[in-house]
Amino acid sequence: MMYGDEVTITDRGIAVPLKELQPIDVFPDSTCWGTWLPPTESSGAKDPVEHLFLSPVPPESWPVAFRLRLRVWDQPGALHAISTILRREHVNVLFAQATRSSRRSAFWYALCEATPLRIWANELLVELAGKDKQDHVTARKQVTRAIGLALTAFVERLCWLIRVFHAELCDRSGVTAKIKMLDVERIM
């Protein structure tokens, strides 16, 4: 979720109102990470300012994080079948929430990371750190593009596996939990 408001920078750190942190699951005494984002030209502001990006997700997960949203029949075993597929594909679920959407179906929202890609991306970034400054910018763009392409392919394959194997797992367990909707969105 992209949401913003002004923050106060003090000699002790950055003061962010609690109402700004709750939507991103940051509460008192919790850990979060942040980075300053450069101003964008598209903002239309006369004097564009930097933006502080805060997240409860560690930075090493940012390039390989994605949001998974499913709508399934609300019955026992529905999410078990999906979590079986995620576990087999080494998808780390960072946050999850389920809500009923009607009498017979439920939404399941999850913020996930593609663990195999995180390991690979970290290896690429370590290798990148050894480059001199001039090559660093070009190499970083290439690495970022490679990670993005790999994540897109990973997520497309995951969606296909969820649709195919979810039906198979439900058939084997006697659960009639059909997927009514599947949506995946890259975070960065």
N, C-alpha and C positions, 0 to 999 in steps of 0.2 A: 504494500500500500504506500502510495506517495502522499505525504501529508506534511504541511509545513507551517511554521509560525516563527516569530522572532525568538532568539535565545539571548541570554546575558552571559558574557564572558567576564569572569571575575579572576582575582589572583589565586583562588582555590580551585578553579576549573570552570566548567560550563554549567550554568544553571538552566535546566530545562523543566518547565512545569510538568507535574505528574500527568495532567490530562493529555499532554502531548506524547508521553511515553507509553501509557496503557494500551493504545491501539496496536503498538508493535511488541506487546508482551514484555515490556521492561517495567519492573516494579522496584520499590526501595530495596536496596541491598542485592539486587541482581546484577549480573555482569552484562555489559554490552560493549560493542566495538563501534568505532566511528571513523570517518575519513572526511576531509574537506573535498567537495566537488567544485571544480572551477565554474565560474559563471557561464551560462549559455547565451549565445547571441539571440536565440529565438525567444528569450523571455520578454523582449520589448522594453525592458527597463532602461532609463537614461543612464543610470550608474549601476550596472549589474553587480551583484554580490555573490560571494562564495556561498555554497550550501553545505550544511553539516549533515552527512548521511549517517544515521544511527541504526544499529541492528543488533538483536540478541544472537544473531548467527555469526560464528567466528569468520574472519576474513578469508581464511583458506577455503571456506565452503562457498563463498560468494560466486566465483565463476561457474560452479557446477550445481548451483541450487536451482530448483524448479518447484512450482506450485502444482499440486495434483488435486483435482476436484472431481469427485465421482458422485453420481446419484444412483443408488442401488435400492432394490426391494428391501425393506426394513424387516429382516428376520434373522434369527440366529444362524451364524455361519457365513453370512455375506462378507463381512470384513475379514474374517479368517482366510477366506479364499484369496482375497486381494493381498493381504499381508504375506501370505505364503509366496506369492509371485514376487513381491518386493524383496523379501528376504533372499529368495533364490537368485535374484538379479543384483544383489548387494546394494540395494537402495537403502540409505539411512534416512529414517523419518525423524526429522528434527522437532517438529511440532505437528500435532494432529487434533482435529476437533470434529465431532459428529453432531448433526442436528436433524431432527425429523423434519421432513418437508411436506408430508401429507400423511394420510392414514396408513399408506402402504410403502412409502419410500423414505429414504434418508439421504442427506448430503454428507459426504466425508471430505473434509479439506485437510490437506497435508502439505507441509513445507518439507521438501526432501532434498537430499544431495546424492549425486551419482558417485558413490565411493570409489569405484575403479578409476573414474575420470579425475577425482580429486587427487589421488595418489600420482597419476600421470601428470596432471597439471602442476603439482608441486615440484616434481622432478624437472619439468621444463623450466619452471621459474628459477629453480636453483641453478640450472645450467645457464640461464639468462643472466643471472647475477654476476657471472664471471666475465661477461662481455664488457668492452670499453664503452664509455658514455655515448659516443656517436652511433655505434652499432646497437646500443641498448634500445633506443626509441623504435627503430625499425623492427628489431627482433621482438620487442614487446607486442607490437601490433600484430606480427605474424603469429606469435604464441596465443594472443587473445582470440584471433580469428580461428586458429586451429582448435582451441578449446570450445569456442562457440559452435563450430561445425560438428565437433565430436558430440557435444551435448545434444544438439538437435537430432543427430542420428540415434543417440542413446534413447532419448525421450520418444521418438517415433517408434523405435523397436519395442520399447516398454509398453506403449499404448497397444500395439498389436498383440504382444504377449498377454497383456491383461485381458483383452477381449477374447482371445482364443482359449487361454488356459483357465480363465475364470469360469467359462461355460463348462469346460472339462472337469474342473475341481468340484463345481456345484453338482454336476451329474453324478460323480462318484460318491459324494457325501449325501445326496438326496435333497440338497438345498436348491430351491428354485429361484435363487437370488440373481436375477438378470441385471446387467448394467443398463441403466436407463440413459445415462449421460456420462461422458468422459471428457475432461478438459485438462490440458496441461499448458502451463505458461512458464517461460523462462524468467528468472528473476532479474538478471543483469545481462 
